[in-house]
Amino acid sequence: MTRKLLVAALMASSMVVSGCGELSVGYADYEKLLETPQIKAVLEEGDAKMQDIQTAAEAELAGREDLTEEEVQKVQLDVQRKLIGVQQAYMTQYTQKLNEAAAAVSKEKSLEIIIDSSKDEPMVLMGGIDVTDEMVKKLQ
């Protein structure tokens, strides 16, 4: 059993060394993608909805000294729940748009993986194909 495992490991490592195991990797600057018109529009709409929820809650609580601490906490929890729901909905929207652009570019460039190369926390240290500009075009 151990001999079979050793032979399999040797075969796998020789395939990687000989080039059979190479991956086609692309990378894109996530921060730059967030600045595209489609994604900015989604983020701005989400921010506006969240601001509306906060404004409505402030209006509801304004001048309501008659509310108990429990009632105030209930309103705050309700607002927090609504904000989280809006945030998740808009995050899903822009993630879907990014995924669609990545899938299209991946297909065009025959890439198996596209990873984030943002300046703050880059995942790509060496190699790969920069597909940021192609994804930006897909998002316009």
Secondary structure by P-SEA (a helix, b strand, c coil): caaaaaaaaaaaaaaaaacccccbbbbbcaaaaaacaaaaaaaaaaaaaaaaaaaaaaaaacccccccaaaaaaaaaaaaaaaaaaaaaaaaaaaaaaaaaaaaaaaaacccbbbbbcccccccccccccaaaaaaaaac
